[in-house]
Amino acid sequence: MREPPELHHKKDAEISLSGTAVIALLSAVHEKGADFRFRASGASMSPTIRNGDIITLSPPKRFKPASGDILAFRHPETGKLIIHRAITVSSDTFLAKGDNSLDPDGHIPLSNILGVVTRVERNGFSLFWPDIRRFSGAARIYFRIQHGFLNLITRIYSVYKAVRRH
Amino acid sequence: MSDVNMEAWYTPSGDVVTREIEGELIIVPITAGVGDMDDQLFSVNESGKIIWDTLDGKTSLTLIVQSLADRYSISGEEMEKDVRGFVGELLRRKMIIDARTSRTSS
């Protein structure tokens, strides 16, 4: 013990934990039945979730996933933590895709689900985000409409970019 | 800083999550049902981890100080000062509890 013992308070922006480390912490917090709040990175769910938004993940045990839900899961091939939308859900897998991605991630085993997004904060404000644990029917209809609209916008934009290129 | 009782048997609170990640002990307190990695993430240095690992809820802080002072050939006074400071900070953030008090009150 050459240095005095210290407790460092770290802000999320000050640290760079690997995806595996975040998964370890998130799983540990969920094991206690608590929600997990952290800063999202990447643009694959934009504009629903933007780079730097703070998201809250609730434990997967509290709900049954359905299409339209935004899920955190461990990718079966890369082991990375991904937060994308469930497009279809079967008895043992779901098809995931980022709102801003053209291609889906493939069929993911339901056992790989780590949590469900139940809150998104941007610039200090909570975005409108129906709580699927309390209002599952209405919330999921909202998510489906939102996803359908975003999908349409994404497709129109990709066609527009393709037309401009030629 | 919170009062440190040298005769208390401190132990990690049930409302914290700890994981050793890439050689570093990370502590996330759970407040109001949320583990907040954005705002409430802590790490402890190596010396802090040694002390944290001794907080087993079965040993008084006095004994812990004696044991660590012997093990690391540091004077008891110096070790007590370090342990008091660190444990006081953990108490202030409600990361540890006195195992005997919590048993009595539950």
Interface residues (C-beta under 8 A of the other chain):
Chain A: M1 R2 E3 P4 P5 E6 L7 H8 H9 K10 K11 D12 I15 L17 S18 A21 V22 A24 L25 L26 A28 V29 E31 K32 G33 A34 D35 F36 R37 F38 R39 I54 T56
Chain B: G14 D15 V17 T18 R19 I21 E22 I26 I27 V28 I30 G33 V34 G35 D36 M37 D38 D39 L41 F42 S43 V44 N45 E46 S47 G48 I50 I51 L68 Y72 I74 M79 D82 V83 G85 F86 E89 L90 R93
